[in-house]
Amino acid sequence: MPSSSSKQKSYPCPLIGNGSDYDESAKMVFRYKVEKFPEKLIFHFEKPEISDSKIQDLLDKGEVNAFAEFNSPATFNFFCKKLNFSEKNYCPIEVNYGELNRKVRIRFFLASAKDSVINPLFLSTDYPSNSFLANELDMLGISKAIYENIDHQFDPFQSDASSIFMITPHKEETESHIVDFKNDKINIKLPEESFKEYQFIKKDSNIPMFHCAIIFPVLIDAFNIIENYEKNTEKKDEEDDYSSKRWYGRLKDLKELRELRGSSYEMANKLLNNPVVKLIQSNYLQEKLMREGDDDE
């Protein structure tokens, strides 16, 4: 029997989440978190909460199954995983790195585990009966799409903070550097003359200290952006929303997996391993002055 609402997609059975198939009080809530490892991802799915107690009871008894659908256009992967809640109220699903990448769509479904008559509490009053026959694998619920940013080319256990930055020249009138957060990498733009000097320094073996000195204050700003975004749940203006940028996701991964805590300054300092102290303790300046002295002789 088709879905009761002609304005919604037509399925063999009424679906929770499909427009007016059910009353507005019928809700289906799925939650999950992603754990990232060097060679795989683990999605930890919680048992869904369904406001219609009849459907929830069928799920608890195993007469209705839950599924997670993954759609990754960047890797041409589209697959569905059955979620097993028979022993615990959560289900881990492992996915190898490389199967998902960039913007990944995740949706959840409920489907009948066998042929049975379903008698929900909140079925729409427009439906011609208070029950319906569901065949095995007929869908009974569908969630809204959730989008997850997966960066499988980035290993937070091996990579350092420099992987989220790029340093380029600018031709603006200002003699100061300019920081642009609007791309997948944070772009630190140096005045042309400063950039030429930077390129000369890059050839030196002590560049890590100078590199840290350049990116350290910008990294503090980046952590501030993440902290403010997570604290402020209000809808962001598109120009101020950096959560979809690759640098944002990578820095968030570094923060979580390396257990960075404290202020933005403290997290940046720990991630770069005390860059100011390293620069002061380095003998780069002394060696440079000695080299210049030798050239004058």
N, C-alpha and C positions, 0 to 999 in steps of 0.2 A: 504493500500500500504506500503511495507516495506521501511525502511530507505534507503536513496540513496547510502550510502557507505557500501560496503560489509565488510570493515575492522572494522566497528564499530558495536555496539550492534544493533540488529534489533528491531525497534518499529513500530507500525502502521503508525505513522506520523514522518516527520523530526523533530528533536529536536535541539533547541539552546543548545550548550554545548556537543553535541554528534558528535565529530569529524568534518567531512567535510559535515555534513547535511546542514550547513549554511556557508556563507563566514566568514572569520576571523574577519570582522568588527562587527559581531553579538555577543554582550556580554550581560550577565545577572549578575547583582551584587546584592547580598543579604547582609545585615548587621544586626547585633543584639548585644545585651548586656544581661548579666545575673545578676539578682538581687537576693540575697540570704537572706532568712528569717529563723527563727528557725524551721518552719515546712514545708516550701515549697520553691521552686525556681520559679522565674518569668522571662521568656525569653521575651524580648522586641524586636520584629522583625520590621524592617523598611520595608516600601513598596519597592519592588525590582526596580532597575533601569535597563531598557532594551534598548539597543541601537537601536533595530529595532522598529521604532515608530509605525508600524502597530500592533505589538504584545503588545507594551506598551499601545496603545489606547484600545485594547480589554481588557486588565487587568483593566484599569481605568473604563471601562464601566461595568465590572463584567461579561463579556463574557468569560474571562479566569480567573481561580482561581490559587492561590499560596498555596503550602503545605510545611510543614517542617516535615522531617522524623527523628526520634530518634532511634538509635540502641545502646543498652546498654548490651553488653555480660555478664558483671559481675552480672546483675540482671535478665538476660534472658528476657529483655523487648525490644520489637520492636513495635513502633507505629507511626502513622502519624497524624498530626494536620492541619486542614484547617486554613489558615490565612485570617482573615477578614479585608479588607482595605476599606470597603464601606463608613465608616464615617470619618476615620482618616488615616494618612499616616504611622501609626504604629499599631501593634497588639500584645497585651500581651498574653502569654500562660503560665498558671500555671501548675507546676508539683510538686507533693508531694515528700518530702524527702524520699528516699528509692527506688523510681522508677528508678532513674538513679544513677549510681555509677562508679567511676574510669574513664576509657577512654570511652567516649561516642562519637559516630559518628553522625554528623548532616549533612543532605543534604536537598536541596530545589528542588521543582518541580513546573512546570507550567502544568496545565491541562485544557482542554476545558470544559466550564461550560454547553455547549449544543452542539447539532449537528450543525455544521456550516462550511462554506468554508473559509479557512484561506489563505490570500494573503500577505505573508511577503515581506519586502523590500529586505532582505539580504539572501533569499533562494539560496542555491548553484546552480550555472549554470549547474551542472551535473544532477540536478533534471529534469525529463522529462516535467515538467509543471511549471508555475509561481504561482500556487496555489494548494491546496489539501483539501480534505474533512476530517474534524476531527469530530469523534463522541464524545458524552458526556464522559468525564473522560479520553479521549485519552491524553497522555502526549505530551507537546509541548516544554518543556525545562527542563534541569537537571543541577544542579551545581556540582562542585567538592566537595568531602567530607571535612568537617571541624571537627576537633577533639577537644572536650572540656573535661577538667579534672574536674569531679564532685566528691566531697568528702562528701557524705551524712552522714557519721558517725562523722563528725566534726561540732560542733556548734560554729561559731565564736563569738556568743553573750554570750556564757557561758564558753568557754574554754579559757585557758591562754596560754602564750607562751611556757610553759614547755612541752606542748603536742607535740611539734615538735622536741624535743630533747631526746636523750638517753645518759647515762653516763656509760662507760664500762672501764675495765682495758686494758692496752697494755703491751707488753713485749719487746718493742723496747729499744735500747741502750740509747736513749735520756731521760733525766730526766724531760722534759717538757711534756705538754699535746699535743695531736694531734687531729685535727678537720677534720672530714670526711663529706663532703657535698653530696657524691655520692649515698646515699640511701634515702629511703622515710622519715627517720628521720635523723636529723643531729646528728652524733655520736661524742661526746666529749670523747676522750680516755685519761684516766689518768694513770700515772705510777702505777704499782701494789701496792706499799706501800701507795701512795697517795690515791688510790682507797679504800684501807682498812680503812684508816682514814676517808674518805668520808662516807663509810658505817656506821662507828661509829657515825659520826655527824648526819646522816640521821635519827637516832632514836630520836634525840632531837627535841623538839617542835619548836625551832627557825630555823629549816632547810630552810624555805622559803627565809630568808635573804642570807644564804650561797648559796642556789640554784641559786638565782638571781645573786650573785657575780660571780658564775662560768659561767653562760650562758650569762651574760650581754655583754662581749666583742665579743662573738661568734654571738650573735644576731645582733650586729652592723655590723659584716662582712656579715651576711645573708641579711640584708637590703641593703648593698652595692651591693651585687650580683644582687638583684632584680632591683635596680636603674640602674645599668650599663647595664643590659640586656634590660630594656625598652628603654634606650637612644640609644643603639647600635642596629640598625635594620639589620645589616649585618648577614649573616648566621653564626651560631656558630659551632665550632668544637664539635663533639659529647661528648668529655670528659669535655668540659666547659659548656655544655647546661644542666642546672638543672631545666628548666621550667616544665618538666614532673614529677618531684619528688613531693611527697605529701607535704613535708615541705614547698616547694616553693608556692604551691597553698594555703596552710593554712595560711602562713604568709602574702600572698597577700590579702587574705580575711580579715584577722585581720587589715591590713593597711587600706583597703578601708572602711570596715564597722565601724571601730572605728575612722575613719577620722584622721589617723596619718599623720602629716605634718612635714616639716622641714628636717633637715639632718638625716642621718642614726642614729647618736648618739641620737638626740632628739626623734626620733620615738621609738628607743629601750628603752630609759629612760622612756618615757611616758607609753609604753606598760607594763613595769615592775614596774611602779609606784615608781620611784626614788629609785632604789635598793641600791645605795651607801649610800644615806642619811639614808635609813631604817637600813642598817647594822651598821652604826656609832651610830645611836640613840638606837639601841637595847642594852639590858643589858646582852646579851649572854656571852660576854667575861668576864664581871665582875662576873657573876654567876658561870662560869666555874672555875675561879681562886679561888672563895670562896669554891667551892666543893673540889677542889684539896687541899686547905689549911686544910679543915676538915679531909680529908683522911690522912694527915700527922700527925695529932694529935694522 
